[in-house]
Amino acid sequence: RSKINSNGEKDSSFSPYPLKNMADKTERKTYATAFSFDVSFKGNIEVKDMGWQEVSGLSRELGVEEVSEGGENKFTWRLPKPAKYRNLVLKRAVCLDSDGNIVRKWARDAIEEFKILPCNVIITLKDEKFNPIRSWNIVGAYPVKMETSQLGANKSELAIETLELAFNYFSEREEK
């Protein structure tokens, strides 16, 4: 797009996209998309990117402990505690290939047989050219829940399986 300047000419420097610094018109902000990512399992099982369609639970928050001080009635002390993490939730269409069966067996063994074999899960977000831009290393993950979507004879949808993982912590790294 271009803008007409005060002389009635096209101004090719005009851009509708926000700039990082108004003084520096050459550098534009770039935003990551959420639809290109890989999921890999490392450790007790070794599997890379099995077509997961959704990842959630990459959340952490600082814990807070409230302590009342004797004689102080105006407030309670709010002291920091270690970070808390939600469970990691992975969703995909029910997968019939061998890699899908490896993960499904690992999850069944943990939930049904109580054979807990933690592994690390690496989630890699990619740019439009499929280059890695950010990754999360989930440490000590193990299955705590498996679920299959509701089935219905009057639906024309893929069956979706959900795998929920508890873990110790995760670290995040910029790839570029």
N, C-alpha and C positions, 0 to 999 in steps of 0.2 A: 504494500500500500504506500501511497505517497500523499503528501499534503501540499496544498498550494501556498506559496509564500506571498509576501506583501507585493512582490512584483508581478504576480499572476503566473509564476513559473512553478513547475513541480519541484518540491524539495525532497530529494531522494534519501536524505538522512533521517527523515521521519520514520519512526517505528512504533507500532502499538504495544510492543513488548516492554515490560519494565526494565530499567537499567540498574546495575549494581551501584553505580556512582554517577550522578548526573554530570559531573565534570568529565568523566571518561565515557564517551559515547561508543567506544568500541567493545566494551565488555558487557554482555547481557547475562541476566540470571538464567540458570538452567535448572529445571526441575526433573526429578526422577519420576518415572511411571511405576506403577505397582504391579504390572501384569507380566513382567519378564523376570523370572527367578528360578533358581535351582535349589533343591533340597538334597543333601547327602547325609548318609549315616556312616559313621566311622567308629571302629572299635569292635564290639562283639558281633555286629553285623556290618557288612560293607556293601552299601547300595548307593547309587547316585541318581538323582532326578527321575522320579517315577511318575511325572505328570501331575503333581499336586496342583490343584486349582486355587487353593486358598490357604494362607498361613495367618494365624492370629495368636496373640498372647505374648508378643515381643514387648512386654511391659515390665517396668521395674519402678518401685517407689521406695523412698526412704521410710523406714519404720519410725514411729514416734512413741516414746513412753512418757506418760504423764505421772509426775511425782508431786505429791502434796507436801508442803513444808509446814511443820508445826508452827502455829501462830500466824501464818500468812494466809489470809482469807481472800485476798484480791485476785490471786491467780494460782495456777499450778505450773510447775516447771515442765516444759515439753522438751525432752531430751532425745537426740537422734539414736536410732538403733540400726542394725544392718538392713540392707535393702531386702524387700520382699518381691517375689516374682510370681506372676500368674502361670497357670499351665499353658503349654504350647499346644495349639490345636491345628491339625493338618486335615484338609479335606481334598478328596479327589473322587473321580468316577471309580466304581468298583473295577479293580484292575485284575486281569486274569493271567498276566505274564509271570515269569519266574521271579523277577525282582519284587513284584507286588506280593507274591506268596511268601517270600523271605520276610518281609516286614510284617505281614499278617501272622505268620507263624511265631515270630518274635513277640508280637503283642499278645497272641493267644497263650503262649507259654507263660508270659508274665502274669496275665490276669487269671487264667484257669488253673495253671500248675504252680503258681507262685515262684517261677524261675525268673528272678529279676536279674537281667544282664544289661546294666546301663551302657549306653554308648553316647558319643557326641553327635550332635546334629548341626550341620553347617548349612545356613541359608544364605544364598548369594543373590543380591539384587543386581540386575543388569540394565545397561542403557539400551538405546534403540538399535545399536550395532552389536548387541549381546556381549559387550565387554563388562566385566564386573565393576561395580561402583561402590558397593558396600556389602559387608558380610557380617553375620552374627554366628558366633560359635557357642552353641548351647551345650553345656557341660553336664555329664552324668544324667542324661535323659533316659526315662523308662516309661513304658505304657501304664496308664491308669484307667483308660476308658476306650472302648471300641464301640462304634455305633454305625448302623446302616440306616439310610434314609427310609422314610415311609414308602412302602410299595403300594401301587394302585393300578388295577387293570384298566382304568379309564385315563391313565396318564401316558404321555409319550415323552418320558424324561429318562435320563441316565440314573442309575442307582448310585447314590453317593455314600462313600464310607468316610467316617470321621475317626481320627486317631488323636487321643489326648495324651500328652506326655508331661509328667512332672520332671523337674530338673533342679540342679543345685544353683546354677547362675548362668549368665551369658555375658560374653564380651562382644563389643561391636568394633568394627574396623572399616575405615575408609579405604577403598582400593585404588583410588586415583591420586 
